[in-house]
Amino acid sequence: MNIKINGEVLELNEKTNLSEFVTHRLNGKEPRGIAVALNDMIIPKSKWNETILSENDNVEIVHAVQGG
């Protein structure tokens, strides 16, 4: 299954939910200060476990940074 993550095509071997995918992308680090959009819609963190990625999904992970 192919998805696009931050503009890069990535092949996944199996279906996964958004929570598992984000944790894997962050190398197991706590997903703090990030927002995730799936197909141009922001997905609340409370919905990550029930959101299953599908073929050709477009995922954007954005990290909040402090500054001015």
Secondary structure, DSSP 8 states (H G I E B T S, - for coil): -EEEETTEEEE-SS--BHHHHHHHHTTT----SEEEEETTEE--GGGTTT-B--TT-EEEEEE-----
